[in-house]
């Protein structure tokens, strides 16, 4: 028979990306972010975990479609005005719900970035 292991009390469960990032939910998508963002500490070619069912909150990183192209922006609400800010240059390429700072339709919301998965070393 033997004795129980003294390390049994320190045993941890294995890590699961499905549990950490909720990747099995039907509203969760993975997207590779080619350009990255130094300000947000997102490395080029990182994988973003995007949840389309999360409620928007001020300051959230979101994925929107602008002129048919997906891009990442910061959602900022100031006094009833919504701004979608470029991550590394907030004053550049800014979209505002009050002003016509863009041509075409208002960007289409796709989801909130909930996690970022980075590759630290290429094999």
KANOR-V157832 format. One line per field, one symbol per residue. psi: psi as a letter, one per 40 degrees, with the letter a starting at -180 (. if undefined). A space follows every 50 residues. Layout:
# KANOR-V157832
psi: ???
This chain:
# KANOR-V157832
psi: caiiheedeehiiiihddddefeeieehihhhgddihddefhiieihhhh heehhhiheihihihhfehhihihhhhhfehhihihdegdeifhhiedig eiiaiiihhdihhdihhihdhi.
